[in-house]
Amino acid sequence: MAAETCPILRVTLLGMGGSGKTSLVNAFVNNTAIDAHTPTDHPTLYYKTVLSTRGSEGADEWSMVEIEDTYSSYRADGKTLNENGRMVPRNVKNFLGLKRRISGAEAVDETVLPFGLAEAPKAGR
């Protein structure tokens, strides 16, 4: 018998600091409301399995939802200051490409991107 694949849906939340991205993720994944605002320092992945109901069209199936919570689109990384020294929104192509300086204890392999394609998880694992 062939192993079934579990469909996966990937969502990346983008937005300004304090807009409620992390609160939205926690409400969906953990059924929790957070009172205090803590800025997100690094992109974080959250997972939840959901039952997709198909009504009379077929059997219900489980799906995996992967949600990436990102930090503020205004966060300085050496590329978001204009000539007047004011903060400006980062270029979304650079933001999605994760091209930024990483130093010290935060240094990681820059060839590994969380936005990359991956094989969907197999059912029953």
C-alpha positions, 0 to 999 in steps of 0.5 A, a space after each residue: 500500500 502506497 503512503 498517502 501524502 498530507 497536503 501542506 499549505 504554506 502561509 507567510 505573514 508580512 506587515 508592519 511592527 505591532 500589526 498583530 501578526 504573532 497574535 493572529 498566529 497564536 489565536 489560530 494555532 494555540 487558541 491563545 490571546 497574548 496581552 503583551 507585545 513582544 517584537 518578533 526577532 527572527 522568522 518563526 514557523 508554526 504548524 497546525 493540522 486541520 481537517 478539510 471537510 469536503 461535504 458530499 464531494 468526498 471523504 474528509 482529509 487532514 492537511 498541514 498548515 505551516 505559518 511563518 511569522 516574520 518580523 516587522 517590515 520596518 526593521 533595520 538591517 543596514 538596508 532600510 535607511 534613506 539618505 536622510 537617515 529615516 526608516 523606510 520600508 524595506 524592498 519586499 524582494 530583499 525581504 522575501 529573499 532573506 538577503 541581510 547581514 547576520 553576525 555573531 551568535 546569530 550567524 547561520 548558513 545563508 544558503 538555507 532559506 525558510 521559503 524553500 520548497 519542501 516535500 509534503 509530510 507523509 500521512 501516518 508519520 
